Amino acid sequence: MQKESDKIMSDVEPWIEHGQKVHINAIAKDGKFFDTKTGKEIELKEGAELKMIVPIQYIPEEQLKNHNENKERTLLKKGSNLYFKFRANNEVICFDVLILNDLILESKGDKLGRLKNCKCIVSSKNGKIKELKTDSLNQAFTRASIIVRPENPSHNCNVFKSFYYEGRTLDCLR
């Protein structure tokens, strides 16, 4: 039987799963890419996945719409339950989050999307927070952190990596 952690990793994009990355500055010429440092043609192994950053003036007009379009996508429906956790006073505290609006991801072109604000209710399993109403997931984490661990120097997070839905991070849904 496949472990949950293995299942989560199989859904993660390959360049994240393999860890280390190399940044290559390149120029396109005659349909090929050349390393600007060495001048040599860039050769990659089969299956390599790339993320390209290209000045807009170099994208043909007929392809521009695909890479510049604003989109909204519902990640989770209102009433869905999320959770996050953090360490405070040598214990791990888990927080339940009920989202009161659809959780919407907005993105432009191929960029990673951002979440729109989503009202939610937070409660903690240890009883320190019974019902905390917030306007966003980020605010939910920040306010819970301030209440439970006020001495902490930082109270922010990346919600895509810190919030879980059915055992998977929101990053897996993005």
C-alpha positions in Angstrom: 0.0 0.0 0.0 1.3 3.4 -1.0 2.1 5.7 2.0 0.3 9.1 2.1 3.6 11.0 1.9 4.6 9.1 -1.2 1.3 9.8 -2.8 1.6 13.5 -2.1 5.1 13.6 -3.7 3.9 11.8 -6.8 1.5 14.7 -7.5 4.2 17.3 -7.1 5.7 18.8 -10.2 9.0 17.1 -11.2 11.3 20.1 -10.7 10.1 20.4 -7.1 10.4 16.7 -6.4 14.0 16.5 -7.6 15.1 19.5 -5.5 18.1 21.3 -7.0 17.7 23.5 -10.0 20.1 25.2 -12.4 19.3 28.6 -13.8 20.5 29.1 -17.4 20.4 32.4 -19.3 19.7 31.6 -22.9 18.9 33.2 -26.2 16.8 31.8 -29.0 18.3 31.6 -32.5 17.0 29.6 -35.4 14.6 27.6 -33.2 17.3 26.5 -30.8 18.5 27.8 -27.4 22.0 28.9 -26.7 23.7 29.5 -23.3 24.6 33.2 -23.2 27.6 32.4 -21.0 29.2 29.8 -23.2 27.6 30.4 -26.5 26.9 26.7 -26.9 23.6 25.1 -27.8 21.7 23.9 -24.7 21.1 20.2 -24.6 18.8 18.7 -22.1 17.9 15.1 -21.2 14.6 13.7 -22.4 11.6 14.7 -20.2 13.2 17.9 -18.8 10.6 20.5 -17.8 11.4 24.2 -18.1 10.0 27.4 -16.9 10.7 30.2 -19.4 10.6 33.9 -18.7 10.3 35.7 -22.0 9.9 39.4 -22.8 6.4 39.9 -24.2 7.6 41.4 -27.5 9.1 38.0 -28.4 5.9 36.1 -28.2 4.0 35.8 -31.5 0.7 37.5 -31.4 -1.3 34.3 -32.0 0.3 32.7 -28.9 0.2 35.7 -26.6 -3.4 35.1 -25.5 -2.5 31.7 -24.1 0.3 33.1 -21.9 -1.2 36.4 -20.8 -4.8 35.5 -20.0 -6.3 36.2 -16.6 -8.1 33.2 -15.1 -10.0 32.4 -12.0 -10.5 28.8 -10.8 -12.4 27.5 -7.8 -10.0 25.4 -5.7 -12.4 24.5 -3.0 -16.1 25.0 -2.5 -17.5 27.0 0.5 -18.0 24.7 3.5 -14.7 22.8 2.8 -12.5 22.1 5.8 -8.8 22.8 5.9 -6.2 22.6 8.6 -2.8 24.0 9.5 -0.5 23.3 12.4 2.5 24.8 14.1 4.7 24.3 17.2 4.1 26.3 20.4 5.5 25.6 23.8 6.9 22.2 22.8 3.6 20.9 21.4 2.2 20.8 17.9 -1.2 22.5 17.8 -3.6 21.7 15.0 -6.1 24.3 13.8 -9.3 23.5 11.9 -10.4 26.0 9.2 -13.9 26.2 7.8 -14.1 28.3 4.6 -17.2 30.4 4.3 -16.7 31.4 0.6 -15.4 29.4 -2.4 -11.6 29.4 -2.4 -10.7 31.1 -5.7 -7.3 31.0 -7.4 -6.6 33.8 -9.7 -3.7 33.6 -12.2 -2.3 35.4 -15.2 -0.9 33.3 -18.0 1.4 30.6 -16.7 2.4 32.3 -13.5 1.6 30.5 -10.2 -1.8 31.8 -9.0 -2.7 33.8 -5.9 -5.7 33.2 -3.6 -8.4 35.7 -3.4 -9.6 36.6 0.1 -11.9 34.0 1.6 -13.7 34.4 4.9 -13.2 31.5 7.3 -13.6 30.3 10.9 -10.6 28.9 12.8 -10.7 26.8 15.9 -7.9 24.9 17.7 -8.0 21.3 18.8 -6.4 22.3 22.2 -9.2 24.7 22.9 -7.1 27.9 23.0 -9.1 29.3 20.0 -12.8 28.4 20.0 -14.0 30.4 17.0 -11.9 33.0 15.3 -13.5 34.7 12.2 -11.0 36.0 9.6 -11.1 37.4 6.1 -8.4 35.2 4.5 -6.3 32.1 5.1 -3.2 34.2 5.6 -5.0 36.3 8.3 -6.2 33.0 9.9 -2.7 31.8 10.3 -1.3 35.1 11.5 -4.0 35.8 14.1 -3.8 32.2 15.4 -0.1 32.5 15.7 -0.3 35.8 17.5 -2.8 34.4 20.0 -1.1 31.1 20.7 2.6 32.1 20.4 2.8 35.8 21.0 6.6 35.6 21.7 7.3 34.3 18.1 9.2 36.8 16.1 7.2 36.0 12.9 3.6 35.2 12.4 3.3 34.7 8.6 3.4 31.7 6.3 3.0 30.5 2.7 -0.6 29.3 2.8 0.0 27.0 -0.2 2.6 25.1 1.9 1.1 25.5 5.4 -2.6 24.7 4.8 -3.8 21.2 4.1 -6.9 19.8 2.5 -7.6 16.0 2.9 -3.9 15.4 3.8 -2.4 17.4 0.9 -1.1 20.9 0.8 -2.9 23.6 -1.1 0.2 23.7 -3.3 -0.9 20.3 -4.7 -4.2 21.8 -5.7 -2.6 24.8 -7.3 
